[in-house]
Amino acid sequence: MPESPTASAKPSKRELAVVLAGGFMLAAVAGYINTVVIALGAPAVTHLTGTISRLSSDLGRSDFVDARSVASLALAFVIGAALSGVILGSARLHLGRRYGVALLFESVLLAAATIAITESLFAGALLAAAAAGLQNAMASSYRSLILRTTHVTGTLTDLGFLAGQRLSGHRIESWRFAMLGLLLASFVGGGVLGYLAFARHGHTAMWIPTSLLAIVGSVYFVLNALHRRASA
């Protein structure tokens, strides 16, 4: 059978397990946060396609008040992505980079969003959008596979494309389907958990992913520091 142009050396079981676990957590967190924010009455904060379309509509009907608010959400997302670039320096996933620091920064942004929501839903949404932008930019590619943990349009596109390649006779590594399928399922599952938590706890449900990110970020930071010291 012909070789797929996207094929590459298969990752080790340990590396793949770590990447899958990280992707599972991040996609679930994004789905959770987005559902809670929408339930509170704010626009989606983990992706910008609908936001930009809303901005276009606002500009078309000269609703500049809403346009400023929507543009601010998009800008907050971009600022979060820029912060990720400052911390990590590369969007290519590579174990050993300062992901612990990035996760801790995301946790701080979500904590600030949770606190701000009590006074201003818009301010909370801005901070949540910045957190989402930071997360989405943390790892955009892994072994030629495009990764997205805050939205699913690209994930569904890639799953369909890989399925088409498989049907046409190309050899596609199974771990690629597993990775994309897990990201999709995690985002959906996280959204379900977010809705259930919001129904019971209201906006304070945001503290759950905030705490999770803080714990995982701290553990990664310590383990990475110990590994660097042992390798020195």
C-alpha positions as CSV (number, residue, x, y, z in Angstrom):
1,M,0.0,0.0,0.0
2,P,1.2,3.5,-0.6
3,E,2.8,5.4,2.3
4,S,1.0,8.3,3.8
5,P,2.9,11.6,3.4
6,T,2.1,12.2,7.1
7,A,3.5,9.0,8.4
8,S,6.5,9.2,10.8
9,A,8.2,7.1,13.3
10,K,5.9,5.8,15.9
11,P,6.3,7.4,19.3
12,S,7.4,5.3,22.3
13,K,4.6,3.9,24.5
14,R,5.7,6.1,27.4
15,E,5.7,9.3,25.3
16,L,2.4,8.5,23.7
17,A,0.8,7.7,27.1
18,V,2.0,11.1,28.5
19,V,0.8,13.0,25.4
20,L,-2.6,11.2,25.4
21,A,-3.1,11.9,29.1
22,G,-2.2,15.6,28.6
23,G,-4.4,16.0,25.6
24,F,-7.3,14.3,27.5
25,M,-7.0,16.7,30.4
26,L,-6.6,19.8,28.3
27,A,-9.5,19.1,25.9
28,A,-11.8,18.1,28.9
29,V,-10.9,21.4,30.7
30,A,-11.6,23.4,27.5
31,G,-15.0,21.7,27.0
32,Y,-15.8,22.2,30.7
33,I,-14.9,25.9,30.8
34,N,-16.7,26.7,27.5
35,T,-19.9,25.1,28.7
36,V,-19.9,26.9,32.0
37,V,-19.2,30.3,30.4
38,I,-21.9,29.8,27.9
39,A,-24.3,28.7,30.6
40,L,-23.5,31.9,32.4
41,G,-24.7,33.9,29.4
42,A,-21.4,34.8,27.8
43,P,-20.2,34.0,24.2
44,A,-18.0,30.9,23.6
45,V,-14.4,31.6,24.8
46,T,-12.4,28.6,23.6
47,H,-12.7,29.3,19.9
48,L,-13.1,32.4,17.8
49,T,-14.9,31.4,14.5
50,G,-18.4,32.3,15.8
51,T,-16.9,35.3,17.6
52,I,-15.4,36.7,14.4
53,S,-18.7,36.1,12.5
54,R,-20.5,38.0,15.2
55,L,-18.0,40.8,14.9
56,S,-18.7,40.9,11.1
57,S,-22.4,41.1,11.8
58,D,-21.9,43.9,14.3
59,L,-19.9,45.9,11.9
60,G,-22.4,45.3,9.1
61,R,-25.2,46.8,11.2
62,S,-23.0,49.4,12.8
63,D,-23.4,48.0,16.3
64,F,-20.1,49.3,17.5
65,V,-20.8,48.8,21.2
66,D,-21.2,45.0,20.8
67,A,-18.4,45.0,18.2
68,R,-15.9,46.4,20.8
69,S,-16.9,43.7,23.3
70,V,-16.6,40.9,20.8
71,A,-13.3,42.2,19.5
72,S,-12.0,42.4,23.0
73,L,-12.7,38.7,23.5
74,A,-10.8,37.9,20.3
75,L,-7.9,40.1,21.5
76,A,-7.8,38.4,24.9
77,F,-7.5,35.0,23.2
78,V,-4.6,36.3,21.1
79,I,-2.9,37.8,24.1
80,G,-3.2,34.4,25.9
81,A,-1.6,32.7,22.9
82,A,1.2,35.3,22.9
83,L,1.8,34.5,26.6
84,S,2.2,30.9,25.6
85,G,4.7,31.9,23.0
86,V,6.7,33.8,25.6
87,I,6.7,30.9,28.0
88,L,7.4,28.0,25.6
89,G,9.0,29.5,22.6
90,S,7.6,26.8,20.3
91,A,4.2,25.4,19.4
92,R,5.7,22.0,18.6
93,L,5.0,19.5,21.3
94,H,8.2,18.3,23.0
95,L,8.3,16.8,26.5
96,G,10.7,18.8,28.7
97,R,9.5,22.3,27.7
98,R,8.0,24.6,30.4
99,Y,4.5,23.2,30.2
100,G,4.2,23.3,34.0
101,V,4.7,27.0,34.0
102,A,2.2,27.5,31.2
103,L,-0.4,25.4,33.1
104,L,0.2,27.4,36.2
105,F,-0.4,30.6,34.3
106,E,-3.6,29.2,32.8
107,S,-4.7,28.3,36.3
108,V,-4.1,31.8,37.5
109,L,-6.1,33.3,34.6
110,L,-9.0,30.9,35.3
111,A,-8.9,31.7,39.0
112,A,-9.0,35.4,38.1
113,A,-11.9,34.7,35.8
114,T,-13.8,32.9,38.5
115,I,-13.4,35.8,40.9
116,A,-14.1,38.5,38.3
117,I,-17.4,36.8,37.2
118,T,-19.0,37.7,40.5
119,E,-18.6,41.4,39.5
120,S,-18.6,41.3,35.7
121,L,-19.4,38.4,33.4
122,F,-17.7,40.2,30.6
123,A,-14.4,40.6,32.6
124,G,-14.6,36.9,33.6
125,A,-15.1,35.9,29.9
126,L,-12.1,38.0,28.8
127,L,-9.8,36.2,31.3
128,A,-11.3,32.8,30.4
129,A,-10.6,33.6,26.7
130,A,-7.0,34.5,27.5
131,A,-6.6,31.2,29.4
132,A,-8.0,29.3,26.4
133,G,-5.7,31.1,24.0
134,L,-2.7,30.2,26.2
135,Q,-3.8,26.6,26.2
136,N,-4.5,26.3,22.5
137,A,-1.1,27.6,21.6
138,M,0.8,25.3,24.1
139,A,1.1,22.5,21.6
140,S,-0.2,23.0,18.0
141,S,1.7,20.1,16.4
142,Y,3.0,16.7,17.4
143,R,4.8,14.5,14.9
144,S,3.2,16.3,11.9
145,L,-0.3,15.9,13.5
146,I,-2.1,19.2,14.2
147,L,-3.4,19.3,17.8
148,R,-6.2,21.4,19.0
149,T,-7.4,21.2,22.6
150,T,-9.9,24.1,22.8
151,H,-12.1,23.4,19.8
152,V,-13.2,20.5,17.6
153,T,-13.7,21.8,14.1
154,G,-10.1,21.0,13.1
155,T,-10.2,17.7,14.9
156,L,-13.2,16.5,13.0
157,T,-11.7,17.7,9.8
158,D,-8.5,15.8,10.5
159,L,-10.4,12.6,11.5
160,G,-12.3,12.8,8.2
161,F,-9.2,13.4,6.2
162,L,-7.3,10.5,7.8
163,A,-10.3,8.3,7.3
164,G,-10.3,9.2,3.6
165,Q,-6.6,8.5,3.3
166,R,-7.2,5.1,4.9
167,L,-10.1,4.3,2.5
168,S,-7.9,5.2,-0.5
169,G,-5.2,2.8,0.6
170,H,-2.8,4.9,2.5
171,R,-1.3,3.4,5.6
172,I,-2.3,5.6,8.6
173,E,-0.9,4.9,12.0
174,S,-3.6,3.9,14.5
175,W,-2.3,6.2,17.2
176,R,-3.3,9.2,15.1
177,F,-6.9,8.2,15.1
178,A,-6.7,7.4,18.8
179,M,-5.2,10.9,19.6
180,L,-7.8,12.8,17.6
181,G,-10.7,10.6,18.8
182,L,-9.6,11.1,22.4
183,L,-9.4,14.9,22.0
184,L,-12.9,14.9,20.6
185,A,-14.4,12.7,23.2
186,S,-12.6,14.6,26.0
187,F,-14.0,18.0,24.8
188,V,-17.5,16.6,24.7
189,G,-17.2,14.8,28.0
190,G,-15.7,17.8,29.7
191,G,-18.6,19.9,28.4
192,V,-21.1,17.5,29.9
193,L,-19.3,17.6,33.3
194,G,-19.2,21.4,33.1
195,Y,-22.9,21.6,32.6
196,L,-23.6,19.2,35.5
197,A,-21.2,21.1,37.7
198,F,-22.7,24.4,36.8
199,A,-26.3,23.2,37.5
200,R,-25.2,22.3,41.0
201,H,-22.6,24.9,41.9
202,G,-23.1,27.9,39.5
203,H,-20.0,29.9,38.5
204,T,-18.0,28.4,41.3
205,A,-17.8,25.2,39.2
206,M,-14.9,27.0,37.5
207,W,-12.7,26.2,40.5
208,I,-12.6,22.6,39.6
209,P,-10.6,22.9,36.4
210,T,-8.6,25.7,37.9
211,S,-7.5,23.5,40.8
212,L,-6.8,20.6,38.4
213,L,-4.5,22.7,36.2
214,A,-2.7,24.1,39.3
215,I,-2.0,20.6,40.6
216,V,-0.9,19.1,37.2
217,G,1.2,22.2,36.4
218,S,2.9,22.0,39.8
219,V,3.6,18.3,39.4
220,Y,5.0,18.7,35.9
221,F,7.1,21.7,37.0
222,V,8.7,19.7,39.8
223,L,9.3,16.6,37.8
224,N,10.8,18.5,34.9
225,A,13.1,20.4,37.3
226,L,14.2,17.2,38.9
227,H,14.9,15.7,35.4
228,R,16.9,18.7,34.3
229,R,19.0,18.5,37.5
230,A,19.6,14.8,37.1
231,S,20.7,15.4,33.5
232,A,23.0,18.3,34.3
